[in-house]
């Protein structure tokens, strides 16, 4: 069960760090550039902040461990959709370029394992 908790914390931290530091606090301006490329310059910064706040909310949802399977499905759908759009529309701005989807799929694998294979903390092992 300790591994399940550690996995949950790691997944939540990815969402929290990307949402708060990279997007809301704009410590990684590349995220705003990606939003500008895909959705337009005019509202890129406010939309990036909104996306960051949504990622922070996702981190809280994961941390509270509510509805683990639906949470995993939502996370995987968001990650795969976001990475597909970014890879097609802004590949030059991605940290790992065309390898970004590889890391996205690996992260989705972690999420899938946590959501569907890990024993929830309230069930006996």
MARVEXLUM-116371 format. One line per 10 residues: number of its first residue (from 1); their letters; for each residue x negated, y negated, z negated of N, C-alpha, C, O. Coordinates in nm, 2 decimals, always signed. Layout:
# MARVEXLUM-116371
NUM = a = X Y Z X Y Z X Y Z X Y Z  ...
***
This chain:
# MARVEXLUM-116371
1 = xxxxxxxxxx = -0.08 +0.12 +0.00 +0.00 +0.00 +0.00 -0.09 -0.13 +0.00 -0.04 -0.23 +0.05  -0.20 -0.12 -0.06 -0.29 -0.24 -0.06 -0.33 -0.27 +0.08 -0.34 -0.39 +0.11  -0.35 -0.17 +0.17 -0.38 -0.20 +0.31 -0.27 -0.28 +0.38 -0.29 -0.37 +0.46  -0.15 -0.24 +0.35 -0.03 -0.30 +0.41 -0.02 -0.45 +0.37 +0.01 -0.53 +0.45  -0.05 -0.47 +0.24 -0.05 -0.61 +0.19 -0.16 -0.69 +0.25 -0.14 -0.81 +0.29  -0.28 -0.64 +0.27 -0.39 -0.71 +0.33 -0.36 -0.74 +0.48 -0.39 -0.85 +0.52  -0.30 -0.64 +0.55 -0.26 -0.66 +0.69 -0.16 -0.77 +0.70 -0.17 -0.86 +0.79  -0.06 -0.77 +0.61 +0.04 -0.88 +0.60 -0.02 -1.02 +0.58 +0.01 -1.11 +0.65  -0.12 -1.02 +0.49 -0.18 -1.15 +0.46 -0.27 -1.20 +0.58 -0.26 -1.32 +0.62  -0.34 -1.11 +0.65 -0.42 -1.14 +0.77 -0.33 -1.19 +0.88 -0.36 -1.30 +0.94
11 = xxxxxxxxxx = -0.22 -1.13 +0.90 -0.13 -1.17 +1.01 -0.07 -1.31 +0.98 -0.06 -1.40 +1.06  -0.02 -1.33 +0.85 +0.03 -1.46 +0.81 -0.07 -1.57 +0.82 -0.04 -1.68 +0.86  -0.20 -1.53 +0.78 -0.30 -1.63 +0.79 -0.33 -1.68 +0.93 -0.36 -1.80 +0.96  -0.32 -1.59 +1.03 -0.34 -1.63 +1.17 -0.24 -1.73 +1.21 -0.27 -1.83 +1.27  -0.11 -1.71 +1.17 -0.01 -1.80 +1.21 -0.03 -1.93 +1.13 -0.01 -2.04 +1.19  -0.06 -1.92 +1.00 -0.08 -2.05 +0.92 -0.19 -2.13 +0.97 -0.18 -2.25 +0.99  -0.31 -2.07 +1.00 -0.43 -2.14 +1.04 -0.41 -2.20 +1.18 -0.44 -2.32 +1.20  -0.35 -2.13 +1.27 -0.32 -2.18 +1.40 -0.22 -2.29 +1.40 -0.23 -2.39 +1.47  -0.12 -2.27 +1.32 -0.01 -2.38 +1.31 -0.06 -2.50 +1.24 -0.04 -2.61 +1.30  -0.12 -2.49 +1.12 -0.15 -2.61 +1.04 -0.28 -2.68 +1.10 -0.27 -2.79 +1.13
21 = xxxxxxxxxx = -0.39 -2.60 +1.10 -0.51 -2.66 +1.14 -0.53 -2.70 +1.29 -0.57 -2.81 +1.32  -0.50 -2.60 +1.37 -0.52 -2.62 +1.52 -0.41 -2.71 +1.58 -0.45 -2.79 +1.66  -0.29 -2.70 +1.53 -0.18 -2.78 +1.60 -0.14 -2.90 +1.52 -0.14 -3.01 +1.57  -0.09 -2.88 +1.40 -0.04 -3.00 +1.32 -0.15 -3.10 +1.29 -0.13 -3.22 +1.31  -0.26 -3.05 +1.24 -0.37 -3.14 +1.20 -0.46 -3.18 +1.32 -0.55 -3.26 +1.31  -0.43 -3.11 +1.44 -0.50 -3.14 +1.56 -0.65 -3.12 +1.55 -0.73 -3.19 +1.62  -0.70 -3.02 +1.48 -0.84 -2.99 +1.47 -0.89 -2.92 +1.59 -1.01 -2.91 +1.61  -0.80 -2.86 +1.67 -0.83 -2.80 +1.80 -0.75 -2.87 +1.91 -0.64 -2.82 +1.94  -0.79 -2.98 +1.96 -0.72 -3.06 +2.05 -0.68 -2.98 +2.18 -0.59 -3.02 +2.25  -0.75 -2.88 +2.21 -0.72 -2.79 +2.33 -0.58 -2.74 +2.33 -0.52 -2.73 +2.43
31 = xxxxxxxxxx = -0.52 -2.72 +2.21 -0.38 -2.68 +2.20 -0.28 -2.78 +2.26 -0.19 -2.75 +2.33  -0.31 -2.91 +2.22 -0.23 -3.02 +2.28 -0.25 -3.03 +2.43 -0.15 -3.06 +2.50  -0.37 -3.01 +2.48 -0.40 -3.01 +2.62 -0.32 -2.90 +2.69 -0.27 -2.92 +2.80  -0.31 -2.78 +2.63 -0.24 -2.67 +2.69 -0.09 -2.71 +2.70 -0.03 -2.69 +2.80  -0.03 -2.76 +2.59 +0.11 -2.80 +2.59 +0.13 -2.91 +2.70 +0.23 -2.91 +2.77  +0.04 -3.00 +2.71 +0.05 -3.11 +2.81 +0.05 -3.05 +2.95 +0.12 -3.10 +3.04  -0.04 -2.95 +2.98 -0.05 -2.89 +3.11 +0.08 -2.82 +3.14 +0.13 -2.82 +3.26  +0.14 -2.75 +3.04 +0.26 -2.67 +3.07 +0.39 -2.75 +3.07 +0.48 -2.73 +3.15  +0.40 -2.84 +2.97 +0.53 -2.91 +2.95 +0.52 -3.06 +2.98 +0.63 -3.13 +2.98  +0.40 -3.11 +3.01 +0.39 -3.26 +3.04 +0.33 -3.34 +2.93 +0.33 -3.31 +2.82
41 = xxxxxxxxxx = +0.26 -3.44 +2.98 +0.18 -3.53 +2.89 +0.27 -3.61 +2.79 +0.23 -3.62 +2.67  +0.38 -3.66 +2.83 +0.46 -3.75 +2.75 +0.49 -3.71 +2.61 +0.47 -3.79 +2.51  +0.53 -3.58 +2.59 +0.57 -3.54 +2.46 +0.48 -3.43 +2.41 +0.52 -3.35 +2.32  +0.36 -3.41 +2.47 +0.27 -3.30 +2.43 +0.24 -3.30 +2.28 +0.24 -3.20 +2.22  +0.20 -3.42 +2.23 +0.16 -3.42 +2.08 +0.28 -3.38 +1.99 +0.26 -3.29 +1.91  +0.40 -3.45 +2.01 +0.51 -3.41 +1.92 +0.55 -3.26 +1.94 +0.58 -3.19 +1.84  +0.55 -3.21 +2.06 +0.58 -3.07 +2.08 +0.48 -2.98 +2.02 +0.51 -2.87 +1.97  +0.35 -3.02 +2.03 +0.25 -2.93 +1.96 +0.27 -2.93 +1.81 +0.25 -2.82 +1.75  +0.30 -3.04 +1.75 +0.33 -3.04 +1.61 +0.45 -2.96 +1.58 +0.45 -2.88 +1.48  +0.55 -2.96 +1.66 +0.67 -2.88 +1.64 +0.64 -2.73 +1.65 +0.68 -2.65 +1.57
51 = xxxxxxxxxx = +0.55 -2.69 +1.75 +0.51 -2.56 +1.76 +0.43 -2.52 +1.64 +0.44 -2.41 +1.59  +0.34 -2.60 +1.59 +0.26 -2.58 +1.47 +0.35 -2.55 +1.35 +0.32 -2.46 +1.27  +0.45 -2.64 +1.33 +0.54 -2.62 +1.22 +0.62 -2.49 +1.23 +0.64 -2.42 +1.13  +0.65 -2.45 +1.35 +0.72 -2.32 +1.37 +0.62 -2.20 +1.34 +0.67 -2.10 +1.28  +0.50 -2.22 +1.37 +0.40 -2.12 +1.33 +0.38 -2.11 +1.18 +0.36 -2.00 +1.12  +0.38 -2.22 +1.11 +0.38 -2.23 +0.97 +0.50 -2.16 +0.91 +0.49 -2.08 +0.81  +0.62 -2.18 +0.97 +0.74 -2.11 +0.92 +0.73 -1.96 +0.94 +0.77 -1.88 +0.86  +0.67 -1.92 +1.05 +0.65 -1.78 +1.08 +0.56 -1.72 +0.97 +0.58 -1.61 +0.93  +0.45 -1.79 +0.93 +0.36 -1.74 +0.83 +0.44 -1.72 +0.70 +0.42 -1.62 +0.63  +0.53 -1.81 +0.66 +0.61 -1.80 +0.54 +0.70 -1.68 +0.55 +0.71 -1.60 +0.46
61 = xxxxxxxxxx = +0.76 -1.66 +0.67 +0.85 -1.55 +0.69 +0.78 -1.42 +0.68 +0.83 -1.32 +0.61  +0.66 -1.41 +0.73 +0.58 -1.29 +0.72 +0.54 -1.27 +0.57 +0.55 -1.16 +0.52  +0.49 -1.38 +0.51 +0.45 -1.37 +0.37 +0.56 -1.32 +0.27 +0.54 -1.24 +0.18  +0.68 -1.36 +0.30 +0.80 -1.32 +0.22 +0.84 -1.18 +0.25 +0.92 -1.12 +0.17  +0.79 -1.12 +0.36 +0.81 -0.98 +0.40 +0.96 -0.95 +0.42 +1.01 -0.85 +0.38  +1.03 -1.05 +0.48 +1.18 -1.03 +0.51 +1.19 -0.96 +0.64 +1.13 -1.00 +0.74  +1.27 -0.86 +0.64 +1.31 -0.79 +0.77 +1.18 -0.77 +0.86 +1.17 -0.83 +0.96  +1.10 -0.68 +0.81 +0.97 -0.66 +0.87 +0.98 -0.62 +1.02 +0.90 -0.67 +1.10  +1.07 -0.53 +1.06 +1.08 -0.49 +1.20 +1.12 -0.61 +1.29 +1.06 -0.63 +1.39  +1.23 -0.67 +1.26 +1.27 -0.79 +1.34 +1.16 -0.90 +1.35 +1.14 -0.96 +1.45
71 = xxxxxxxxxx = +1.09 -0.92 +1.24 +0.98 -1.01 +1.24 +0.87 -0.97 +1.33 +0.82 -1.06 +1.40  +0.84 -0.85 +1.33 +0.74 -0.80 +1.42 +0.78 -0.82 +1.57 +0.70 -0.86 +1.65  +0.90 -0.79 +1.60 +0.95 -0.80 +1.74 +0.94 -0.95 +1.78 +0.90 -0.98 +1.89  +0.99 -1.04 +1.69 +0.99 -1.18 +1.73 +0.84 -1.23 +1.75 +0.81 -1.30 +1.85  +0.75 -1.18 +1.66 +0.61 -1.22 +1.67 +0.55 -1.18 +1.81 +0.49 -1.25 +1.88  +0.57 -1.05 +1.84 +0.52 -0.99 +1.96 +0.57 -1.06 +2.08 +0.50 -1.09 +2.18  +0.70 -1.09 +2.08 +0.77 -1.16 +2.20 +0.71 -1.30 +2.21 +0.68 -1.34 +2.33  +0.69 -1.37 +2.11 +0.63 -1.50 +2.11 +0.49 -1.50 +2.17 +0.45 -1.57 +2.26  +0.41 -1.41 +2.11 +0.27 -1.40 +2.15 +0.25 -1.36 +2.29 +0.18 -1.42 +2.37  +0.33 -1.26 +2.34 +0.31 -1.21 +2.48 +0.37 -1.32 +2.57 +0.31 -1.34 +2.68
81 = xxxxxxxxxx = +0.48 -1.38 +2.54 +0.53 -1.49 +2.63 +0.43 -1.61 +2.63 +0.40 -1.65 +2.74  +0.39 -1.65 +2.52 +0.30 -1.77 +2.51 +0.17 -1.74 +2.59 +0.12 -1.82 +2.67  +0.11 -1.62 +2.57 -0.01 -1.59 +2.64 +0.00 -1.57 +2.79 -0.09 -1.60 +2.87  +0.12 -1.52 +2.83 +0.14 -1.50 +2.97 +0.15 -1.64 +3.04 +0.09 -1.66 +3.14  +0.23 -1.73 +2.98 +0.24 -1.86 +3.03 +0.11 -1.94 +3.04 +0.07 -2.00 +3.14  +0.03 -1.93 +2.93 -0.10 -2.00 +2.92 -0.19 -1.94 +3.02 -0.27 -2.01 +3.09  -0.19 -1.81 +3.04 -0.29 -1.74 +3.13 -0.25 -1.78 +3.28 -0.34 -1.79 +3.36  -0.13 -1.80 +3.30 -0.08 -1.84 +3.44 -0.10 -1.98 +3.47 -0.14 -2.02 +3.58  -0.07 -2.07 +3.37 -0.06 -2.21 +3.39 -0.18 -2.30 +3.34 -0.19 -2.41 +3.38  -0.25 -2.24 +3.25 -0.36 -2.32 +3.19 -0.48 -2.23 +3.15 -0.54 -2.24 +3.04
91 = xxxxxxxxxx = -0.53 -2.14 +3.24 -0.63 -2.05 +3.20 -0.77 -2.11 +3.17 -0.84 -2.06 +3.09  -0.79 -2.23 +3.23 -0.92 -2.30 +3.20 -0.93 -2.36 +3.06 -1.03 -2.39 +3.02  -0.81 -2.37 +2.99 -0.81 -2.43 +2.86 -0.81 -2.32 +2.75 -0.82 -2.35 +2.63  -0.80 -2.19 +2.79 -0.80 -2.09 +2.69 -0.94 -2.06 +2.63 -1.04 -2.07 +2.70  -0.94 -2.02 +2.50 -1.07 -2.00 +2.43 -1.15 -1.89 +2.50 -1.27 -1.90 +2.52  -1.08 -1.78 +2.54 -1.15 -1.67 +2.60 -1.11 -1.65 +2.75 -1.12 -1.54 +2.81  -1.05 -1.75 +2.81 -1.01 -1.75 +2.95 -0.91 -1.64 +2.98 -0.81 -1.62 +2.91  -0.95 -1.56 +3.08 -0.86 -1.45 +3.12 -0.86 -1.33 +3.03 -0.79 -1.24 +3.04  -0.95 -1.33 +2.93 -0.96 -1.23 +2.83 -0.86 -1.26 +2.71 -0.84 -1.17 +2.63  -0.80 -1.38 +2.71 -0.71 -1.41 +2.60 -0.59 -1.30 +2.59 -0.56 -1.27 +2.48
101 = xxxxxxxxxx = -0.54 -1.25 +2.70 -0.43 -1.15 +2.69 -0.48 -1.03 +2.62 -0.40 -0.96 +2.55  -0.61 -0.99 +2.63 -0.66 -0.87 +2.56 -0.65 -0.89 +2.41 -0.61 -0.80 +2.34  -0.69 -1.01 +2.37 -0.69 -1.03 +2.22 -0.54 -1.05 +2.17 -0.51 -1.01 +2.06  -0.46 -1.10 +2.26 -0.31 -1.11 +2.23 -0.25 -0.97 +2.21 -0.18 -0.94 +2.12  -0.29 -0.88 +2.30 -0.23 -0.74 +2.29 -0.29 -0.67 +2.17 -0.22 -0.60 +2.10  -0.42 -0.69 +2.14 -0.47 -0.63 +2.01 -0.40 -0.69 +1.89 -0.38 -0.61 +1.80  -0.38 -0.82 +1.89 -0.31 -0.88 +1.77 -0.16 -0.82 +1.76 -0.12 -0.79 +1.66  -0.10 -0.80 +1.88 +0.03 -0.74 +1.88 +0.03 -0.60 +1.83 +0.12 -0.55 +1.76  -0.08 -0.53 +1.86 -0.10 -0.39 +1.80 -0.10 -0.40 +1.65 -0.04 -0.31 +1.58  -0.17 -0.49 +1.59 -0.18 -0.51 +1.45 -0.04 -0.54 +1.39 +0.01 -0.48 +1.29
111 = xxxxxxxxxx = +0.03 -0.63 +1.46 +0.17 -0.66 +1.42 +0.26 -0.54 +1.43 +0.34 -0.52 +1.34  +0.25 -0.47 +1.54 +0.34 -0.35 +1.55 +0.31 -0.25 +1.44 +0.40 -0.19 +1.38  +0.18 -0.23 +1.41 +0.15 -0.13 +1.31 +0.21 -0.18 +1.17 +0.26 -0.10 +1.10  +0.19 -0.30 +1.14 +0.24 -0.36 +1.02 +0.40 -0.35 +1.01 +0.45 -0.31 +0.91  +0.46 -0.38 +1.13 +0.61 -0.38 +1.13 +0.67 -0.24 +1.14 +0.78 -0.23 +1.08  +0.61 -0.15 +1.20 +0.67 -0.02 +1.23 +0.61 +0.10 +1.17 +0.67 +0.20 +1.15  +0.48 +0.09 +1.13 +0.41 +0.21 +1.08 +0.37 +0.20 +0.93 +0.36 +0.30 +0.87  +0.35 +0.08 +0.89 +0.31 +0.06 +0.75 +0.44 +0.09 +0.66 +0.55 +0.06 +0.69  +0.41 +0.14 +0.54 +0.52 +0.17 +0.44 +0.55 +0.04 +0.37 +0.46 -0.02 +0.31  +0.67 -0.01 +0.38 +0.71 -0.13 +0.30 +0.67 -0.11 +0.15 +0.68 -0.01 +0.10
121 = xxxxx = +0.64 -0.23 +0.09 +0.59 -0.22 -0.05 +0.69 -0.17 -0.15 +0.66 -0.13 -0.25  +0.82 -0.18 -0.11 +0.93 -0.13 -0.21 +0.96 +0.02 -0.19 +1.05 +0.07 -0.26  +0.90 +0.09 -0.10 +0.92 +0.23 -0.08 +0.80 +0.31 -0.13 +0.69 +0.27 -0.12  +0.83 +0.43 -0.19 +0.72 +0.51 -0.23 +0.64 +0.57 -0.12 +0.70 +0.58 -0.01  +0.51 +0.59 -0.14 +0.43 +0.65 -0.03 +0.44 +0.79 -0.01 +0.37 +0.85 +0.08
***
